[in-house]
Amino acid sequence: MKLVLAAPLLATALLARCKAPDGCTSMATRCAGNVAQICNADGSWQVLADCDAVSNNSGSAFTCAYVNDEDAAGYTCAPADSDAGNAHGGVL
């Protein structure tokens, strides 16, 4: 009986893993709404940070924006009142 119940769950998990890659470049970043995403090694976008959740947890407003620091550049959650610009239109 347990096998009968576990089979649909296993099938769903396997099908979810069979998603075709998005074709993005590994380590590229972008904004999808107010969510910062990063391209994984398989060429698929995954959530890097949900800026609404960051805002809720921090008590300050955060927005997805392009940030260019000395050590790294890309899209991430930045304080809404910062001077981080979205110079690349949402995709890096």
N, C-alpha and C positions, 0 to 999 in steps of 0.2 A: 504494500500500500504506500509506503514512504517513497519508493521508487517512482510510482505513478505521480505523486505530488511533486517530486523533485525534477522530473523530466521536462515539464514546461519551463521551469525556472532556468534549467541548464540550457535549453534551446534558446531562450530569450537572451541569455548572457552571451552565447556563442554568436548569435546573429548581430548583436550590438558590436562585437569585436570585428565583424566582417565589413564594417563601413568603409567605403572607398576613400582614399586619401583626398584631401582638398587640393593638393598640388602646390601648397605654399612652401617657401624656403625655410628650412630648419633655423630656428632661433629668431625669425622675423616676428615683429609684433604689430598689433593693430588695435583699434577700438571698434567694438561692435556695440553700438549704443553707449552705455556707461560701464561697459565691461572691457577690461584690457585682456587681450588674448595673445598667446605665443604659439608659434608653429613648432610642433614636436618633431622628433627625428623621423617619424613616419609620414610627415608631410600633411598633418592634420592640425587644425586650430583647436586649442584647448584654453580653458579659462586660466589666466594668470592672476587676475584680481577683479572682484566685483566691487566697483567703486561705490555703489549704493550701500553695500554691506560694510565697506570700510568707513563710510560716513556714519552709519548707524552705530558701529562699534567705537568710533573715536569721538563722536559728538561734534565733529567738524565736517563741513562740506568738502567732499572730494569729487573730482571729475576725471574721466579718462582723457589724458593729454600726452602730447609728445614732450619728452624731457631729454635734454642734452646736457649731461654732466661730463666732467673730465674723464671719468672711468667708463661710462657707458651712455648709450643713447637709445631711445625707443619709447614705446607707448606704455604708460602705467597710470596708476591712480596718483593724482597730484592734488594738493589743496586747491580748492576752487578759487581762492583769492591769490594764488601764486602767478608768476609771470610765465609759466610753462605754456608754450604755444602749440597749436595743432597744425603745424606748418605743412604737413604732408597729406592732409585731407583724410586721415583715418587709417592709412595703411603705410607701413614702413617697409 
